Amino acid sequence: MSITIKVRRNGPYLVTGTCELTDHEGKPIEVKESFVLCRCGASLSKPMCDGTHNKIGFTSDR
């Protein structure tokens, strides 16, 4: 199975497919087969998205 990372307009990165996500020390972060990663930098549950981009009005060109 392949991994797909979709950039969502004015939102997070949508990751689908089985992959391993690790923290800065190389420790695994538990994930499901699809998950969203913060792109705005304001999430309180980084690296995961918690929807804060909607509250702060995050916008992007892509």
C-alpha positions, 0 to 999 in steps of 0.5 A, a space after each residue: 500500500 502506498 502513502 499519500 500526503 494531501 495538502 488541504 487548502 487552508 488546513 492540515 496535511 492529510 496522511 493516508 496509508 500505513 506509515 511510521 511517525 516518530 518524534 524528534 528523538 525517534 520514538 514512535 507516535 501512535 497513528 491510525 491508517 489516516 491522520 492529519 498533521 498540523 500545518 499552521 503551527 498553532 495546534 495544541 496537540 502537535 504534530 497532530 491537527 486539532 482544528 486550531 487553524 479554523 479558529 486563527 483563520 489560517 490561510 495558505 497559497 496551496 
